[in-house]
Every structure is written in structure tokens, then in C-alpha cells.
Amino acid sequence: MNKSIPQNKLSLAGPMKLPVFLNGLIAHFKLHLFRLPKGDYYALEKGAVAGTEYPLVRIHSACNIAHIFHSERCDCEPQLELAMEKIHRAGCGLLIYALNHEGRGVGAFDHIRVYQKQDEGFDTVDSYLELGLPVDARDYSEVEDILNWFQLKQIRLLTNNPQKIDAIKKMGFEVRREPLIAHLHKYNQSQIK
């Protein structure tokens, strides 16, 4: 692993073994926790990722409404599960779970306020704007430290977000996009569209 990150900038817990129930089987991962100045990040590792070329990588934003309460109003939980399944099947990959990205980076309190605006009939973008919030406040700068720690130069990024791709490319990584298809249904249509 890359030890060039200053110790005062990064603290690391793990790895610990993490068996996960996925689609009827037990998948085995290693779980790391990176503590960086702007927040904590879980890194769920399958196989030996360090230094590999084009491993599958998912940068996933925390969404308590979906991940804890299993809300059907967004596609966060299905995307998380699908990403874990794809990484498991690939045999090597990394899921970076950004705890400080709740509600596109505005936090849990404002995330609830955004949903209230959607209940009033606003779409997702207009809900953020109506509240005077940035439409997407997520900061991917610390993901660079995590990718460097795993000695990665090229990745296959599981995403539907062109801004995420651009942010990672600007850090100097080669990025190939692997799509994650959003499943539209009556509860999440307004959120996703």
C-alpha cells in the first residue's frame, strides 16, 4: 500500500473480514475505514486491489434514507447492492462509501428538507435550488488519497454521473465508465428524472 500520504492527514482502521449476504450467497470482502480531514470513508475491497489495472471501483454516497430505512424514493440502495455484486463477480474491486456525501453532500438535515420540497411537487434539482442549496456539493478530492493508497492509476468506475468521472480524471486517473442502470418505478421517478 502507498505510505506516501502524510500520517496527520489519514488514519486507517482495518482491514477486517466482512462476509456479506448478496443475492442468496455469502460474498467475502475486506473492510477498511479511512479517516480523512473532510470525513470518513469505508473502502470495501474484494481480492487484492493494490496496484491492479482497471479494477471495478464504485464511489457511493451515503444515503441514510435508502440504506437504513430502505426508502424506495431513490435508487441508492439498489445501486449499492448491484455495485457490490459486480465487484464480487469480478473477483477484484473496491467500493468507496463516502459517509460525508449524504444528500449530494448537503447532509442529513438538508436531505430531508429536499425531500419535503419534492413532496410539494418540485423535482430534485429545483428542490435544492428552492432551498438555496448547491445541486451537488459532493467533494471527491479525498477519494484521490484512497485510490493512491491502493496504488491505482486506472479504474473502471461504476457510475451514471459524468461529474464524478470528470472529477476523478482531473486527479490524473484513467477512467473507463461502467454503467449502473437506474431502475425507474412510481416511487423514484421524480427523484431520478
N, C-alpha and C positions, 0 to 999 in steps of 0.2 A: 504494500500500500504506500501511497505517496505521503511522506512525512514532511513535505515542504510547507505545509500550512502552519503558520505560527500557532503555538500551543495556546496563546492567550486569545486566539480567535475561534478555536474549535475545541470542543470537548466531545468525547465519544464514549458511549456505553454500548457494550456488546462486542461481538455478535453473540446472540443467544439462538438456540434452536427453536424454530417455530413451526410445528405441524399445523396445517390449515385444512379445514374441510372445504373442498371445492368440487362442486358438481358430482357428488357421490363418491369421491375418493379423498384420501389424505395426501396433500402435497407438502413437501418438506422445504422450508426456507430457512434462511438466517436473517435475524432482525438486528439492525444497528440503529442507534439513536445518535444523531448529530446535533449538538447544541452549538448554535452559531449566534452572533450578536443580534440578529433580527428575529430569531425564533428557533424552534426545534423542528427537526425533520426525521421521520422514520425512513430507513432505507431497507427495503425487503429484498434480499438477494437470493437468487436461485443459481446454484452452481458456483463456479469460481469466476467472477466477473472481471477481476483486476486484469487490466491490460488486454482484454479481448477486443476483437474488431467487430463493430456493428452489433453489439448485444441489444436486445429489446430493452427499452427504457420507457417508463411511464412516469411523468411528473404529475402527481394527482393532488388537487386541492382538497383540504379538509372541508367537509360538509356535514355538520352535526345533524342537521335536519334529515338528511338521507342516511348517513352511516349509523346513527344511533336510533333514530325514530322510524327509519325505513320509509321515508316520505316518497310518494310517487310523483311529486311535483317537479322533480328534476331527474336527470339521467346519471347523477353522480354515482349512486350505488351500483347500477348495472355496469357502468364503465369501469369502476374499480374491480369488480369481480371478473369481468371479461379480460382486463389487463393482466390480472393475476393468473388466470387460466392460460392466456397466451404465453406469458413468461414461463409458467410451469411446463407447458408443452414444448417450448423452445429448449428447455434444459439449462438455459443461462440467461440471466437478465436481472433487471433492477427496477423496483418500484420505489420512487421517492415520494413520500407522503408529506406535503407541506402543511404543518399544523397552523401556520400563520396566514394561510390563504383562504380562510373561511369567508364565504360571501364575496368571492372575487377579490379578497384582500381587505374588505372593509370591516370584518369582524362579525361576531355572532349577533350583537345587538342590532347593528345596521342591516344585517342579513334578514332579520325578522321584519324590520321596517320596510325593506324592499318587497318582501312577500305581502305585507299589508297593502302596499301600493298596487301590487298585481291583483289582489282581491278587489280593489276598487276599479280594475279594468285597464290599468297601464300594462304595457308589455315590459319585458325585462330591462331593456336599455332605458326606456322612459321612466321606469321606476327609480333607477339610480339617479338620473338627471333631475327628476322631480324633487328628490331629497337633497340635491346639491352634492351628491357623491360622485366620485370617479366611476365610470362604467366598468373599468377593470384596473384595480390598484395592486394587482399581484406583482411582486418583485422576484425575478428569477436569479438575481445576482449571486445568492449564496448557493444555488444549485451548482454553479461552476466549481465551488470548493469541493462539493461532494463528488462530482464527476472526476475532478482531478485526483481526489483521494483514491478513487478506484482506477486511476491511471487510464482513463478513457479518452480517446481522441475522436472516434467515430461512433455514432449511435444510430439505432433505428428507433425513432421516437413515436410512441403510440399516442396519437393526438388528432384532434379535429381543429385545433386552434393555430392559425397561421402566425399569430403574435408570439406564441410560445416557440414555434420553430425559429422565427426571426431572432428572438432573444437569445436562444442557445447558439445559433450560428454566429451572432455578433461576438460571442465569447471565444470564438475560434474553433468550435467543434464542427465536424462534418455531420450533417443530419440527413437521414433518409426518413421520410414520413411513412408510418404505418397507421392507417385509419382505424378509428374506433367508431363504429356506426351507432348513432343515437337512435333509440327505439321510441318513436312517437306514439303516444296514446292520449286519451282525452284529458288526463291529469297533467301532463307535462308539455302539451303543445304550445301553450302561451309562453312558458319559460324558455323552451329551446328555440322557438322561432324568433 
